[in-house]
Each structure stands twice: as structure tokens, then as C-alpha cells.
């Protein structure tokens, strides 16, 4: 058996800190020891307690000034939009037409999809993200390309071919029949291979007919282990368009509910303008919301009411929403979420932000029995954060008086330079200083 130990400060979440006292919600060891055996966590705790239990043959990697955390979980991201990140534009619907749809048409070429998939996963790992829920394009080959690269890297990834049979240019639409055939084929080919999962992925109600949404619901019912991943209530113009297309629906959520797409394994990106009634129905169904603060700001979509979502009982996680979002970093998203809260008159606790980027995401993706924290027995996906990655970051973290202050400083000042190493199942997959 392969056994390795890492000595550094350790932090992970055990529960939602809005629902449990801080002492019960997180475990923090300023001088800790993480022990990894055969790709899984063997022990997580104080160095003084665990060091005497190590055999003489166990190598200990000393990481002073570092913080080890679980790998981050991105609850909503678009791999085909790597090349439109930081694209200047108007709001959502115009941005899709101007930037996203042209970029996604290129994924008809498998070689292009392969190349972008490599870059996409490089960026996730460089930013400490070890699990993600990703959109592909309408092309089956785009999903094949991403799954193949993720399998090669042994990454825990859930993705799906987009379903879109209207409201998009030629070359970016499928049909009910081809969408069903491609989705079923992808589920057979990739679900459960390595650490991969599948998500039935209608883009949003604007671009799927009633018949296609019904088909998506049928596939989700036939495969209870897959997720449903789509967008909802992101932008006022989008919401108005949905109301025009589905005049009999009570609201945006009801559109999906009518077709069997709202349940415990459903992840709805954005929900910026979802009211209290819709949020309570989401919570009642056990569905999750992906809060994407960067893209909501950059596209002018609005300010997600995190406090309301939590009060209504909705499991909420953080998503980068690249390329609408401006960064692959979930550390950066923690800072952006704080800013959104400030504009709403709310104050996001740094521990809550950290929960949203780790365990909450794992819960949304239904992989929290495997990842999301570093409890013994879980897969050893973890990140080594350098608290002195830049002179300013070093100065501020050195003066931090509490764990919460350290996390907040990271959320505001850190970037990918703070991610010194990323591990997947105990194997080093990204090193900041490597050639």
C-alpha cells in the first residue's frame, strides 16, 4: 500500500455553517497532518496526535506556511467557452448570440474539442478545482472529448451534451430524436467510468421545445443516477422570453417541473430572480442552485439573494460560469460572492463562502460521499495553498488574527498563484512551479 503524509495547516467543512455552530461546521488544525493511503484519506488531524502513529517508512512532506484544503467543486461551468472568457458585450441573450454561439459552432471539429478540453482541465486544476459540473456543446463529440481527457487525468467530472432544438443558429441545434440518441449513447459510454458522471443538459427553456424538455425528463427518470443541469432565472429578458414561450406555466421553475426536471439531482444555475415561492419549491424538491457571482455581475444579470436562498432551505453552491464568469478560480468566486452580498446589504461569512466552494458543491453534485472534505475514507482530492504567494498576500495573512480573516484575505487577494499544488486521489496533477 502507498502511504504519504503532508504537514501543514488543515481546513475542511463538516456542515453548512449557517445551520451548525462554527465549532461543529468546520475542522481546522493550524499544525495538522493529512495522511493519504492508496488515493484515499487515511487520517486528518493535529500533527501532535497523528505523528506518533506513523510508521518509520512513511514519508512526511513538510509544508510550512501552507494551508491544505479539499479540492474546490465548481457547480456550474462551460468548457466550450474558454475562448470567450473576458468577452466584452451586452447582457445575456445578446452575449450568447455575439460570443457564445459562434465559439460553440467550432466544436463540430473533434480536434478542436480535444484541444480545448485539455486547456479547460488545465485551468481547473491550476485554480485548485478538482470536481466540476460542466456544459459541453450540442455536438456529441464535444462531450466525448471532455470525458476522454477527464478519464485520462482521473478527475471527478460530471458533464453532458447540450440539448437545444430551437432558438440557435444552424449547426448548433439537434432534434428530439438525435438529442435522445446522443444522450443515451453518452450515458452508456461514460457514466461510471473512472470518476465520471453524466448530466442531462437542456441549455435553458428558451432553446428547447416542449417535446425536447419532455424527452429530457424521460431520460432523467430512466437513469436515476444522472443529474439534470440547466439554467434558470438568470436575466430579466430571458425570463420574459420564457413566459412568452410557456404561457401556461406558473413561473420559470414550473416550466421544468412540468417535464419532470425538478428533483433531488437537479442543479439550476443562477436563480438570480427566483422569488421566495420558487426557492421554497426548489428546496422541497431537494434541488440545488449554483450561485455564479462573477457572471451575474459581468453580464449585468442581477444580485443573487444568497441569504434568502439559505433561509428557504435551498442547497446553494458556487459556480464560476466560465466564460460568462471572469475567472476559473473558486477562491475568486468567494470574494465575488461577498461583494454581491455587500450590494444586497448582507455580509457573507468567510467560512460560509468556503463551504459554498467545497462541501456544498459536492452535495449539489451528489458526490459528497466521495469528495467535498477530507474525512477519512474519502478520495484524496486536495489543494496546497501558499499563504505567501505574493508579497501583499504574505503580509496580510501573516497579520490575520483568525481563520475567518485568513479566508477573507485569500478570497479578496489570492489568485491562481496561491495554488501551489493540486492532487487528485493523492497524485500530484498540478504544480505551480513546474515547467
N, C-alpha and C positions, 0 to 999 in steps of 0.2 A: 504494500500500500504506500502511496505517495503522501507524505505529510510535511507541511510547511507552516511556519508561524510568522506573524507580522506584528511588530511592536510599534504602536502609535496611539494617538488619541482615537477613540472609537465612539461612533454615534449611530444609533438606528431608532426607528419608531416602533412601538408596540401597539399603539392605538391612536385614534383620532384625538388630538389634544383638546378639541372643543367638547369632547364627550367624556374625558377622563382627566384626573389631576395630572399635572406635568410629571410628577414623580412616577406615575404609572404609565404614562403615554410614551415615554422615551427611556432609553438606557444610554448613559454617557459615562465613559471612562477616560479621564484625562491622560492616564498612563495605562493603556489597555493592551490586550493580546488577542489577536484573531488567529485561530488555528484552522487550517484547511486540510482536509484529507480526501483524496480521490474526487476532487471537484466540488466537495460539499463542505459546509461549515461544520467543524468538529467542536469548536468552543469559541465563545465570545465573552470576554470579561476583563476584570482587572489583572494587570500583569503580575502583581504580587500574589494573586490567588492561583493563577494558571501556570506560571513559570515553573514551579516545583513539580508539576505533573508531566512536564515534557520529558521525553526520553533524551538521552545524550546524543542520539543520532538525528534529532530534529533541528534543522537549520532555522535560525531566527533572523529575519530581516529587520534591522533597526531603522526606524523612520522618524527620527526626532523632528518636531515642528510640523508634522503631517497629521491630517485628520482622515481616517478611513470611514467611509460611509457605504451603504448599499449603492449599487449602480442605480442611476436615475431611470425612471419609467416615463416615456413620452406617450401620453394618452391620445394624441392626435397629431399626425404629421403626414405630409405629401412627398413621397420620394421623387415623383416626376417634376417637382417644382424647384429642384436645386438651382436651376439656371435662371429662375425668375425671382429669387430672393433679392430684396432691395430694389424691386422694380417700381419706379415712380408711376403713380396712377391715381385714378379717382376711387370710387367706392366699389364694393364687392362685385356687382354684376358687370360693370364696365371693366374692372380689373381682370375678371375671368376672360372676357372677350379679347381684351387687348394683349394680355400676357400669358395667361394660363393655357387657354385652348391652343394657341399656336405652339407653345412649348410641348404640350402633351401629344400633338399630332406626330412629333418626331419619334415617338415610342412604337410606332408601327415597325421600325427598324430594330431588330433584336440586338444588333451590335451596339446601337446607341443605348438601349435599355441596360445592357450588361455594363457598359462603361459608367453610366450614371448610378447604377446600383452600387458599384464599388465606391464611388465618391460619397454617396449618401451614407453608407455604413461607416466609412472612414470618419465622416463628420460627426456622426452619432457617438462613436467611441472616443473620439478626441475631446468630446464635451462631457464624457462620463455617462452617457446614456447606454444602458445595456439591454433594455427591453423597449419595444415600441409597438404601437398600433398605427399602421401606415396605409394610406391610399396608394394604389397603383393608377394606371390609366384604364381606359376601356379595352385596351388590347390585352388579350390573354398572355402574350409573350412578355409583357411588362411585369406581370406577376411571376411568371416562370423565372425571369431574370433575377428579381429580387429574392425570391425564395432560394434559388440556387446559391447565390452569394452568401445569404444568411446561414444556410446549412453548412457551407464550407467553413464559415467562421464560428459555428456552434453558438449562434446568437439566438436568444429568445425573441422571436418576432412574429407578430400576427399581422396579416395583410389580406387584401382582396382586390380582385379585378373590379373596376368601377362599372356599375350598371347605369346606362344613360341612353335612352331611346328617343329623346326629343330635346329640342332647345339647345342644340350644339351643332357645330359645323360638320360637314361631310368628312368622314374619316374618324370621327370621334363619337359615333353612335353605334349601338348594337340594336338588336331586336329582342323581343321577349324570348324567342326561341334560341337565338345564338347566345344571349346572356345566360339563359338557363344551362345550355350545354357547356359553355366555357366555365361557368361557376362550378358545376358538378364535376367537371374534369379536373379542375384545380383542387377541389376538396379531396378528390380521390388521390391525386398525385402528391400533395404536400402536407395535408393535415396530419399532425402527429409524427412527422418525420423529424428526427433530431429534436429541436426545441421550437418547432414551428406550429403555428395555429392559423386558422382561416377566419376571415370576417366577410360576411355578405355585405356588399358595399354599394348601395344606391347613392349616387352623388348627393342629391337632395331632391325634394319633391318637385322642384321646378323642372328637372331634366328626366323624370321617369313618369311614364303613363300609369294609369290605374292598373293596367294589366301587368306591367313590369313590377310595380310595387307588390301586387298580389303574388306574383311569381317569387319575388324575394322572400316574402313571408312564408311561402310554402317550403322553400329550401331551408330557411332557418328552422322551421318546425320539424323537417325531416332529419336535420342534423343538429341535435340539441347541444352539442359541444362547440359549435361555431358561434362567433359573435355577430352582432349586427352593428355596423359602423356607418354613420351618416352625419349630415349637418342639420341644424335646426335653429331657427330664430336668431340668425346672425345679424341681419341687416334689415332696416325698415322696408326698403324697396323689395327685397327678397320676400319678406313676409306678406307684403301686399300682393305680390305675384302669386304666391301660394294660395292666398284667399280667392283670387280670381280663378285659378285652375281647379280648386276644390271647394266650390261654394257651399256644399252640404256639410263640410267639416266644421266642427265646433271651434277648432283652432289648429295651429300647425301640428301640435302633438297628436291631435285626433286623426290627422291625415295618416300618420304612420300607424296609429293604433288600429285603425280600420282594416289595415292589411297585415296585422299580426306581427308588427315590427317593434313593438314596445314590450320589453320583458327584462328579466334579470341580467341577460347577457347583451343588452343594448347599450351602446355608447353614443351619445349625441354631442357633437362638437358645437361649442359656443353657447347656445341657450341664453344669449345676452338679453333678449327681450321677452323671455318666458316669464309669465306672471305667477303669482303665488299658487293659483289653482293648478296650472300646468306643472309647476315644480312639485306640488304635493302628489299629483298623479304619477309623475316620474318616480318619486320616492316610493310610492305604493307599489309600483311595478318592479322595484328593485333595480331600475336602470341607473346609469351613471351619466354625468355631464363632464365634458372636457373644457376646462377654462383656458382660453388661449389669449392672454392679455396683450401680447405683442401685436398679433394680427388685428385684434379688435381696435387697438389704438392706431396702427398704421393705415388700416382701411377705413377708419372713422366709423366703425360699426356700432360702438357704444361701450358702456361700462358695465360689465357683468356684476351682478349683485351676489357676491360670494356669501355674505352674511345671511341673506335671505335663503339662498340655496341650502346652506347648512341648517338653518332653522327649520326648513321644510323637510329635512332628512335626506337630501339627495347626496349620494356619494359623488364627490367632485374631485377631479384630478387635474393636473396641469398638462397642457399640450403646447408645443412650440408652433404648430400650424405653419411650418415652413412650406412654401415660400411666402404666404401672406405674412407670417411672422418673420421678424428680422434677425433671428438667431437660432442656432441649434442647441443652445445652452439652456438647460432647465434651471441652472443656478441663476442665469439672467432672468428667466421667467419668474422666479421667486421675487426678484426686485421689481419686475413689471407689475406683478400682481399686487405688490404693496402700493405702487403708485396709483393703480386703478382704485384700490381701497381708499387711498387718501382723497381722491377726487370725489368719492362717494360719501366721505365723512366717516369711513370705517378705518380701523387700524389693524392691519394683518400681523398677527404674532409670528415671529420668525420660525418658531417650532411648527406652527400650523403650515406655513409655507413649505417647510422641509417635508412635512408629511404629505402634502399635495404632490410633491415631486418624486416620492418614493412609494410608500406603502399604499397610499390612496390610488395611485396609478396601477399598482399590481392588483388591487381589489377590483378596479374598474375592468381590467383585462382578464379577471378570474385566473390569475397566476400567482396569487398571494400565498398559496400553499408551497410555492417553489422559490419565489423571489420577493423583493419588497423590503425585507430587512435581513439581518444576518443571524437569525436564530439558528441554533444547532440543527442540522439536518437539511437546511435549505441549500440551494445551489449557491456556490461561492462567486457571485457576480458582485464585484465591489470596486470602489474608486479610491485612489490615494490623492487627497487634495493637499496642495502645497500652500500653507498659510502665509508664506513669504515669497510668493511667485513674482510679485512686483514690489519695489521699494515702498510704495504707498500702502499696499495691502499688508506688507510686513509691519509697517509702523502702526497701522490701525488694529490689526489682530493682536499684536503684542500688548497693546494697551487695553484690550477688551476685558471687561470685568466679569462677564457672564457668558454662558454658552449662547444665549439668545443674541447677545451683542455680537459675538463672533459670527454667527449665522447671518445676521443682518448685514454686517460688513462684507461678507462674502457675496451676498445677494446683490449688493449695490456696486461693489468694486471689482469683483472677480470676473474673469472670462476664461477661455479655454487654456490660458497659460497656467491657471491654478490646477488643472487636471494633469497631475504628474504621471499617473499610471491608471489604466483601466484593465480589469481582469474579468474574464468570462469562465465560469466554472474553475476558478483557480489558475487559469492560464493567462499570462500577460498578453494582451491583444493591442494595447496602445501604450507607448512610452513617449512622453513629451520630448525628451532629448534625443530620441533615436534619429538616425539619419533619415 
